[in-house]
Amino acid sequence: MQTKDYHFILGVERDVGIDGIKNAYRVLAHRYHPDVSADPDGEDKFKQVGEAYKTLKVPATRTAYDRLISPGRQTMQWLPVGYYVSVLWWTNFWIEWERSWSRSGRDLRAH
């Protein structure tokens, strides 16, 4: 599936804020509006600019779009350190429990 680069369409960087997106949209929408533009592809460009703005103006859709465009650039979501310590503790607990349980089970079966 080919996705459009909305940042490129609006002519903004990926880390620009909502104000920069809004300003770029206003300039390009005025430039390519069918009533104003003499460009034969102006109407198509106007629709693309509107689509890009509609996607990038809402933070939730912008985040989803950014994940779709560049999945490798996602930041890793780490859990708190206490979670990893807890997992290690429980893992060690179960390993030791398994060792002691299986040893006591063997001893009972031997008699």
N, C-alpha and C positions, 0 to 999 in steps of 0.2 A: 504494500500500500504506500503510495507516494503522498506525503504530507507537505503542506505548504509551510514555508518559513515566514510566519507572521511578523517576526521581528524585522526581517529583511524587507517585507512589503511595506512596513511602516517606516523603515529606515532608522531604527533605534537599536541600541545595544541590548543584550539580554538582561542586564542588571538595572535597566532604567526603571524609574518609579512610575506610578500611575499618572503623575502630572506630565511627565515626558511623553508617555503614550497618548494622553489626551491631546497635548499640543501637536504632536505629529499627525494624529488623526484629523484634527481640525484643518491643518494646512493642506494635507493631501485630499481630504474630502472636498474642500473648496476648489482645489486645483482640478480635480477630475469629475466634479459634478456635471451631469449631462447638460444642464442649462448654461454652464459657464465654459466648459472645455470644448475646444475645437478638435481635440485628439480623437481619431476614429475609434481607438480602443479605450477611450475615457470611461465609458459606462462599465466595461468589465473591470477596469482598475478601480473604479469607485466601489463596485461590489466587493472586490477583494479587500480594499481598505476597510470597508464596513465590517466584513467578516473577521478580519484580523483584530479590529478594535473590540468587537463584540466578545471575542475569545480572551483577549489580554486584559480587558478592563476589570474583570471579576477575578479576585485572587484565587479562588478555588479552581476555576477553569484554566487560569494561567498556570497554576501548579501542575494540573493534570496534563496540559499541553506540553509544558517543559519536560515532564517525565516521558511523554510519548516521543518527543523529538530527540532527546538525548538521554537515554536510560543510563548510560555510563557515567553521567555527571551527577547522579543522585548522591546525596550525602548519606553516609551510613548512620543509621539510627542506633546509637548505643544505649544499652540499659544501664541503670545505676550500678556502681561497683558492688554494692551489697548483694545484688542479684547474682553476680558471678561467684562471689564468695559463698553464697547460699547453695548454689548449684554444685560447686566443688565439695562443700561439706556433705551434702546429701549423697553425692556420688561416692565419696569415700565411705560414708556410713553404710550404703548398700553393698559396696564391695566387701567391707569387713563383715557385715551381717551374712552375706552369702558364704564367705569363707567359714565363719563359725557355724552356720547352720548346716552346711554340707558336711563339715567335719563331725559335728555331733550326730548327724544322721547316719554317717558311715559307722560311727562307733556303736550306735544302737543296733544297727543291722548285723554287726559282727558278733554280737553276743547272742 
